[in-house]
Amino acid sequence: MGRKVLVAVELAEQVAGEVLGKAAELCGEDDEVTVVHVVDPASIAYSADPTMTGKLFQNAYETTMANARRMLEHIVESHKLPNVTCHVGYGRVAHEVHEMLKEGSYDCLMIGSHGWSGWQRLLGSKAASLVHGVPVDTWIFRVSEKPESE
């Protein structure tokens, strides 16, 4: 039996594609791969009208989660990963990924990093927060800062 690999991605197609491409190179036929994207609650809260309550907020949440799942599946389809499943979570990215790693008994984590420095680094990095305290071996792949079309 191969490894259980968790690949955490953002939904920018080029960036996720780079991470998934590296994962495809490194994962074998026997590996079990889960690709996860975590929707940050702020993405819904900041895009929502502050007067939204109850059913309206629930509809916004359900739409956001369904769209994220559709986008993730679309991105994953174009990569030849063995035994792959997709998962969309909701919450703080580092916390949700760490919980998945523990509960799913994963062997390793693969993520992308823009490699920011200076003032950009001061504002925070999801990759840095993911790596802090991660309970498994972790592969960090350097990804493009800007889409190739720019």
C-alpha positions in Angstrom: 0.0 0.0 0.0 1.2 3.5 -0.9 1.2 6.8 1.0 -1.8 8.8 1.9 -1.1 12.3 0.5 -3.0 15.5 1.2 -2.5 18.2 -1.4 -3.8 21.6 -0.3 -4.5 24.2 -3.1 -6.0 27.5 -3.7 -8.4 27.8 -6.6 -6.3 30.0 -8.9 -6.1 27.5 -11.9 -2.5 28.2 -12.8 -1.2 28.0 -9.2 -3.2 24.9 -8.3 -2.1 23.4 -11.6 1.6 23.9 -10.7 1.1 22.2 -7.3 -1.0 19.3 -8.8 1.6 18.9 -11.6 4.4 18.4 -9.0 2.1 16.1 -7.0 1.5 14.0 -10.1 5.2 13.7 -10.7 5.8 12.5 -7.1 2.8 10.3 -6.4 2.8 6.7 -7.5 0.0 4.4 -8.6 -0.3 3.0 -5.1 -0.6 6.4 -3.4 -4.0 7.7 -2.2 -4.3 11.4 -3.0 -6.8 13.9 -1.5 -6.9 17.4 -3.0 -8.4 19.9 -0.6 -9.4 23.6 -0.9 -10.5 25.4 2.2 -13.0 28.2 1.8 -12.1 31.0 4.3 -15.3 32.3 6.1 -14.0 35.9 5.4 -14.6 35.3 1.6 -18.3 34.9 2.3 -18.5 37.5 5.1 -16.7 40.3 3.1 -18.7 39.6 -0.1 -22.1 39.5 1.8 -24.4 42.4 2.7 -24.2 42.9 6.5 -27.9 42.7 6.7 -27.9 39.1 5.4 -29.1 36.7 8.0 -30.4 33.2 8.3 -31.5 31.7 5.0 -29.8 34.4 2.8 -26.4 33.7 4.5 -27.1 29.9 4.2 -27.7 30.3 0.5 -24.5 32.3 0.0 -22.6 29.6 1.9 -24.1 26.8 -0.1 -23.5 28.6 -3.4 -19.9 29.4 -2.5 -19.2 25.8 -1.4 -20.8 24.3 -4.5 -18.8 26.7 -6.8 -15.6 25.9 -5.0 -16.2 22.1 -5.4 -17.0 22.5 -9.1 -13.8 24.6 -9.6 -11.6 22.2 -7.7 -12.9 19.2 -9.6 -12.4 21.0 -12.9 -8.7 21.8 -12.0 -8.0 18.3 -10.7 -9.4 16.6 -13.8 -6.6 17.9 -16.0 -3.9 16.2 -13.9 -3.1 12.5 -13.9 -3.2 11.8 -10.2 -3.7 8.2 -9.1 -6.6 7.4 -6.7 -7.6 11.0 -6.3 -10.5 12.5 -4.3 -11.5 16.1 -3.9 -12.6 17.8 -0.7 -13.8 21.3 0.0 -13.6 22.5 3.6 -14.8 25.6 5.4 -12.9 27.5 8.1 -9.4 28.8 8.8 -7.1 27.1 6.3 -4.3 26.0 8.6 -6.7 24.7 11.2 -8.8 22.7 8.7 -5.8 21.2 6.9 -4.2 20.2 10.3 -7.4 18.6 11.4 -7.7 16.6 8.1 -4.0 15.5 8.5 -4.7 14.2 11.9 -8.1 12.6 11.3 -7.2 11.1 8.0 -3.9 9.6 9.1 -2.1 11.2 6.1 1.6 10.5 5.5 2.5 13.8 3.9 1.2 17.2 2.8 2.0 19.0 -0.5 1.4 22.8 -0.8 2.4 25.7 -3.0 4.1 28.9 -1.8 4.5 32.1 -3.7 7.7 32.7 -1.7 6.8 36.2 -0.7 9.2 38.3 1.3 9.4 41.7 2.9 6.1 43.6 3.5 4.1 40.9 1.8 5.4 38.3 4.3 4.4 40.6 7.2 0.8 40.5 6.0 0.8 36.7 6.4 1.2 33.6 4.4 -1.1 30.7 4.2 1.8 28.4 3.4 3.7 29.6 6.5 0.6 29.1 8.7 0.1 25.6 7.3 3.7 24.6 7.8 3.8 25.8 11.5 3.1 22.7 13.6 2.2 20.4 10.7 2.3 16.8 12.0 3.6 15.1 8.8 6.4 15.4 6.2 5.6 18.4 4.0 6.6 19.2 0.4 6.4 23.0 -0.4 6.5 23.9 -4.1 7.4 27.3 -5.3 4.6 28.6 -7.6 4.2 31.6 -9.9 3.4 34.9 -8.4 1.5 36.2 -11.5 -0.5 34.4 -14.2 1.6 33.7 -17.3 -0.7 36.0 -19.4 0.6 39.1 -17.5 
